[in-house]
Amino acid sequence: MPTQDDTKAYKEWILQSDYDYETAEAMFSTARYVYAVFMCHLSIEKVIKSQYVKRLNQVAPKSHNLVWLAEEIKMEFPENFYRFVFQLNDASLPTRYPQELAASIKFYSKEITLEILNKTKELQQWIKNQ
């Protein structure tokens, strides 16, 4: 049975996930696409952590690995989201610590970033409904 602290932690993860998604939109609107993708990753990480708290009644671990976090709580994604979670997970390190910023900027074009942004919103909503 979830405690009051668990419910508070769950709501806080959701709040932060939403905030990070809004930040991703702000970064997109200013053509900071690498950071928009980074914030998309954070948004999904935090919404998965909300489910971690909800399902296990435990503090979410300090990990950025979306795949591992989802596996820990036995979250099974539909095929269209499954691939995207791996894609976003793979984007974590290059957007968090780009070895060469110019290469990351070139890779994350407006079109690619918009696709990631839209898919993030869909995935975030799906996770919230689990």
Buried (B, 14 or more C-beta within 10 A) or exposed (E): EEEEEBEEBBEBBBEBBBBBBEBBBEBBEEEBBBBBBBBBBBBBBBBBBBBBBBBEBEEBEEEEBBBEBBEBBEBEBEEEBEEBBEBBBEBBEBBEEBEEEEEBBEBBEEEEBEEBBEBBBEBBEBBEEB
